[in-house]
Amino acid sequence: MKTDVITLHPEFPDLQSIHRCANVIRNGGLVIFPTETVYGIAADASRSDAMERLRSIKERSDKPFSTVISQKELISNYTASQSPFLYKLIDRYWPGPLTVVVDSKEKGKTIGLRVPDNMIARRLIAEIPGQVVAPSANLAGKKPPQTVQEALEDLDGYVDLAIDGGPAEFGQGSTVVDLTQDQPKVLREGVIATEDIESLAKRKTILFVCTGNSCRSVMAHFLLAHKVQDRDDIEVCSAGTSVFLQAKASAETMAVLGNKGIDATEHLSQPINTVLLKKADLIFVMTRGHRQQVLSRIPEVEKKIYLLKEFAAEAGSLLADLDIPDPIGRDRDEYQRCLGVIEQAIDKIVGLI
């Protein structure tokens, strides 16, 4: 019996068709689907009947299949790893052609995870509540397929449904990075070059946090970025604890930074999120309140979070007020004073990193 093929637009897939394909997977079926690398076979990992069929097709008995997820924030469902490098990788390359191998939440096991950069794939995966595994849609020893037609040359009749979403963008597998040991290791070089992974491993990420990510954290972000502009091993970013809509930096912030020859006009505010906090090597907050807000969300970052004013010369002692007041709504002089305190701290931090 031939496999039914559904043709979907790669950027605007029909949601009813996606729902039909997801139902097939939920009921223990196998579905060929596109990703940006190659075509894969999706199966519900909780269905023993589906997994038995998949292992038979792929001629695998013990080797595990990689898991695909619909968004990077879901990684914490599968691993307890707090490695900043893991979160740097997924922040940089997900969605995209990167598979990370990490320690699973199942004791003694590892798991490979990926978020495909393909709208059809992510919509399909999001429709399935459980774990979805997805090896390439080819028989053992055969080349992974770039089109649904190539996949069906060997698998027609062996799977329940196939989605034609056009040719895969890259036509080669994802880069696989093992993060289960002390040092990351590229197990397979694919679309992403090994040297790019190694370069990212050497980079330190510094995050500044305030409330709205429009004043204090922006000053700190752009001052530090300006002072380390000749270094390619430092990434500087900023975020806010109460950002609901993206906005530019305040006019006064841009003005006082502009007086130092620093252009912050391209800044857009962003809220703190799990990936951003976990990828940071150092987190500097403006107040004790910000510190508490961050730790209430991600307690695991406690050892790398500091009050920025601790590094300013005027802090003087542990008895000093270590909060940096919000200048929003106040005059230019207040912004200038705020910038002065922040710059004292930044100058000290530059000497430490």
N, C-alpha and C positions, 0 to 999 in steps of 0.2 A: 504493500500500500504506500502510495507516494505521500510525502510530507506536504501539508498545506503551507503556502507562502503568503504572508501579508506584507504588502508594500506600504511603507510609512515615510512621510516627509522627514528628513533628518533633523530639521530645526523646529518643525511644528507638527509633531506626531498626533494622530487622531487618538484621543484619550479613551474612547470606547474600545478601540483595537488594542491599546495598551492593557486595558482592564481584562480583555479576553485572554491575552497572553499570560498575564499574571495569574488568572484563575487556573490556567493549565498547569503552571508551575506549582501553585498552592495544592493542587490535587494530585501531585506526584509526577507530573509530566516534565518533559525536557523541551526547551525552546532555544533555538539558535537566534542570536541577537548581535547587532553591531556594536563595536566600540571604536575608539579612535585608533587603536593599534591593529587588532585583527578581530574577526568574528569569534564569538564564544558560545558555549552551551550553558544555559542557566538551569540550575536545579535547586530545590529546597533541601537544605542540608538536614532538616529534621525528618525527611521522608526516606525511610530505609529502602523503599522500592525504587525511588528515583536515583538514590545513590548507588544501588546495585547495578542499575542499567548504565549509569554514567561510568562506573568503574569498568564495566564490561566493554563499553565503546572505547574508552581510553586505555584499556589494558593495564589498569593500575589496581593493585590490591592494598598496598600500605601507604604509598606516597600521597600526602594530603593535597586537596585542591585549594587554590586561592579563593578567598572570599571577596565579593564586591559589595560595596556599600554606597549609598546614594549621596552622602555628604560627609565631609571630613570630621565634623563635630561628633559623629557617631562612633568614632574610633574607641572612645572610652567604654563602649559596650563590650568590646572584645579584648582589651588589654588594660592592665593597671600601670603600664609604663609611664614614668614621669620624665623621661629623657628629653631635655630641651632640643637635642638634635632631631629626634623623631618628629617633634612638632615643627621644627624649622623645615624639615623635608616636606611634610604634608601641607604646610602653609604655602610653600613655594611651588610645589608640583601637583597638588590635588585641587580640582579634578585634573587628571593627566596620566601620562604613561609611566607611573611609578608604582611598584609593589613593595611594601615594607613587610619584612618578616620580624615579628615581635613575639614576646612571651604571651601566651594566651592566658585568659582568666582561669582556664582549666589547668590545674596544677600539673607541671611537668610537660606541658605541650606548648608548641609554637603555632603561629597562624600567619598566613600571608594575606595582606589586605590591600585593596585598591579602590579608588573612586574614579570611574571612567569619565573622560571628557567627551561624553556623547549624550545628547539629550534623550534619545530613545532609551539608552541603557539606564540612565539615572531614573527616568520616569518609571520604567519597568521595575527596577529594584525597589523603588520607594513604595510600590504597590504591594510588596510581599513583606509581611510582618516579621518573618524569621530570617535566619541566615541563608544567604544565597551564595552558592559556590559557582564558579564559572571558568573552567579550563577552556583552552582554544578549541574551536570546532573542527578538529581534524583527527584522523586515526593516528595511532602511535607510529612515529617514523615519517609521517607526511608533513609537508609544509603548512603552517597555520594559514587559513584562508583570508584573503582580503575582501572577498565578495561573498554574498550568500550563495551564488551559483557555484563557486569553488567549494564551499562547505558542503553543499548538497551532492557534489560528485561522489563523495564517500558516505554521507550520512542520510541521504534521501531514504525515508522509510524507517530509519532508526530513531528519529526524534519526532515529537508530536506536532511541532509547529516551527516555522522559521520566519524571521522578520527580515525583509529586504529594506535596509536603510541606506543603500548606496555603498560605494567603495569605502573601506576603512582608510582614514587619512594617512596613516604611516605605513601600514603593511608589514610591520615588525613588532615583536613583543615589547612589553614594558621592561624597564630596568628594574632589577630585583636587588634590594639592599637588606642584608641581614643585620638586625640591631639587637640580637639576643646575647651578644658577647660584649666585652669591655670596649672593643674597637669595632666600628661599623665595617661591614665588608660587602662589596658589590659581588653578588653571586652570578648575576647575568647582566651584561651591558646591553641595553636595548636602545630605545629612542634617546634617552638621557645619557650623556657621556659620563664615564667614570670620573673624569677630571672635574666636571661640574659638581658632582656629589662631594668629592674631596675638598673642593673650594668652599662649599657651603659648610662643611664640617669645621673649618678653621674660623668661621665667622662668629663673632659675639653679638648678641642682640640685646639692646638696651631700650627699655620701655619706660616712658614717663606717663603718669596718670594724674589727672585732676577731675573736676566734676563734668564740665561741658566740653572739654578738649577744644577750647577756643581761646584760652588766655595762657595760664601758667604752664601747662604741659606743652603747649605750642612753643612758648619761649624757650623752655628747656630743650625740647626736641630740635629746634632749628639752630639754637646756639651750639649744642654739641655737634650736630651734623656739620655745621660750618667749621668748627675747630678740628674735626677729624676728616675733613673732606679729601685729604690725600691718602687715607687709609681704606683699603678695600676689605678689611677684616672686621669692620664694625658696621652693624645695621642699627639705625636709630628710628624709633617709632613712638607714637603717643596715642592715648585713648582717654575716654572719659567714663566715669561711673554712671552718669545720667545723660547719655546721648540717645535721643530718640529719632532725630532727623539729621541727616548730614548737613553741615553748615561750614562756612568759611571761618577763619580766625576773625576775632573782633577787629574792628578798624584801628583801635588803639594799639592792639598787639602788633598788627602789621606795621603800624607807624613807628613804634619804638624799636622793632627789629630792623625796619628800613633804615633808621638812623645809623645802624651799625653795618649797613650794606648787605643785609640779609633779606632775601625776598621770600615771604611766606604766603604769597597770594594764591598759590596752588594748593594750600592745605585744605583738606576736608576732614571734619571731625568723624570719629568712629567710636563705637562703644567698646568697652572691654569685653573680651570673650575668652572662652576656655583655651582655644588654640593660641591666641596671642599671649595670654598669661603664661602658658606652659612652655612656649618656645623662648621666652625671654630668659637671658642669663642673669640679668639684673633688672629689678623693678624699682623705680623711684616714685614715691607719691608725695603730694603736697601737704597733706594733713593726716593726723591720726585717724580721722574719720574715713578718709580714703583707704587707709591701710586696713581698717576693720572691714570695709565693704569688699575689698579684694579677698581678704582671708575668709570671709564668710562664704564666698563663692568657691574659691579654690584654696583650701587650707594647706595644700601641699607646697605652695610657693613661699611659705613663711620664711625659709632660710635665705631667700634671695630678694626680699623686699625691704626697702629702707625709706626713711623720711629724707627727702632731698636736702632739707635745711640742716641735717646732721653734718653735711659736708661744707656748709657755708661758714666762713671765718667768724661771722658775728654770732653764731650759735653759742660759742664760748664755753658752755658747760652743759652737763646733763640737766641742769635746772632751767635752762633757757626754754622759751616757747619755741617749739620746733615746727609749728604749723606756719605755712606761708599763706597769708590771707588772700582771698579772691579779690582782684581789683575791678571786677566787672561792674560797670555802672558808675565808676569813680573817675576822677580827672586824670589827665595825662601824667601828672607828677606821681600819682599812685602807681601807675603802670611802670614808670621809670624806676621807682623804688623797688617794686617787685622784680623787675628785670635785673636790677643790681644784685639783689640777694641770690637770685637764681644763677647769675653768672659767676658769683663767688664759688658756689657749689660745683658748677660745671667745670671751672678751671681746676678744681681739686680732683674731680673725677677723671678728667683728661690725663692727669698725671698718674692715675692709678690703673688705667686700662691700656 
